[in-house]
């Protein structure tokens, strides 16, 4: 099946929903007809189901088209140390600070270091780049 076919399925679902909506005024007119109301509601819900199926098929086709190329792979973690980075690995920006051990930790190292009984964590205040430090200093001075 192609993405164009999925687009046609979505369009067919929208058409079925529209037809279901057109039946409802006949159900609530001068002479109300419960059967027409039920038929219109059923037609609308069938159209919604067909439309959702088309969206699902299109999503699966797009996912299958991306799978063979796998162009968006995660890059391997770099081994170069970042100045002001994590105290354990030194390659990532720290997120939290362990107050007990006085360590600035990235998300990866936090999972290895985490101990609920002894450690206490707060957001880190460490600035990793010189430009960011200058901006923070200027912001405090101006305020």
Secondary structure as GFF3:
##gff-version 3
##sequence-region A 1 143
A	DSSP	alpha_helix	3	27	.	.	.	ID=ss1
A	DSSP	alpha_helix	34	69	.	.	.	ID=ss2
A	DSSP	beta_strand	96	98	.	.	.	ID=ss3
A	DSSP	beta_strand	103	105	.	.	.	ID=ss4
A	DSSP	alpha_helix	107	113	.	.	.	ID=ss5
A	DSSP	beta_strand	121	123	.	.	.	ID=ss6
A	DSSP	alpha_helix	130	142	.	.	.	ID=ss7
###
